[in-house]
Amino acid sequence: MKLKKQTIYRIVDPVVKGSIEKDGKQYTLIAQTSHITKGGRQTTLFTWQTHCTECGLRLEFKTGPSRFSPVNRCSLHKKKPPTKT
């Protein structure tokens, strides 16, 4: 068992067409939509656009307002999780 330090980034004052930078990579907010969670709570989903770190292909992904965990690779270059033995 291991303990891993995790930093959480929250989206504050979102602006559609606005950009943020994290670890030298640019992310542009392209849409903001209302969403109802499985538990029935209303929240907002953000749709982001960036480019694949490996090939430069434009890609989109969604996050909630309380945790920004960006996608950096397209589906072709996404790292596969290690197989359990």
Disulfide bonds with the S-S distance in Angstrom:
none
